[in-house]
Amino acid sequence: MITTRLAQPGRGPHPEHPHAIGSNVPHTPLRPMWCCRADGQPWPCAQARLLLWGEFDRNPAGLTIYLAGLMYEAMRDLYHLNPHDGPEPGALFDRFVGWARNGRRAGDSAGREGGGAAGET
């Protein structure tokens, strides 16, 4: 049967990357604010980006898919916390997916210097 109604998406992937090394606090998101547990910066912080880039080094498509799922979860959490003036969708895309999509490394301060806006073609 053909239908135009889509199923409601599930909760998405569980944010378990990147893992801690030794007794250090892992650079994982603290939900529902989506800040880093280790340094309090917006997640993914620079260190989390480095760790994620290393874990997904041979699979950039997998990294992008993983980050897109987490972006969906972050949107749900952040808009639930602040429904009237939540973060801009383009800013969330740059924060979660844009840096990986454009091959940016962690030291690129969220990838804003060279353009790379969400609507850029």
C-alpha positions, 0 to 999 in steps of 0.5 A, a space after each residue: 500500500 502506498 502512503 504519504 504518511 511517514 513513520 515517526 523517527 526513533 530516538 536516533 543513535 546513542 551518543 557514546 563516542 568519543 570514549 575516555 582514555 584512562 581516568 579522564 572525563 570523556 568528551 561526550 555530550 551532557 544532555 539536554 544542554 549538549 555541552 561537553 562533559 569534560 570542558 563545558 564547551 558546546 559539543 562537539 568541542 575541539 577535543 571531541 572532534 579530534 577524537 571523533 575524526 580519529 575513530 571514524 578515520 576510515 569512514 567519513 560517511 559514517 561520521 557524517 551519518 552519526 553526527 546527523 543523528 546526534 544533531 537530530 537529538 540535539 534539536 529535539 532537546 534544545 528546542 524543548 528547553 527553549 522553544 521560542 528562541 532556540 538555536 538556528 538550524 544552520 548553526 546546529 548543522 555547522 556545529 554538528 555536521 558541517 565541520 566533518 562534511 567539509 573535512 575540517 579538523 578540530 582546530 578550525 573553531 567550528 569551521 566559520 572562517 572559510 564560509 561553509 554555511 549550511 545553505 552553501 552550494 
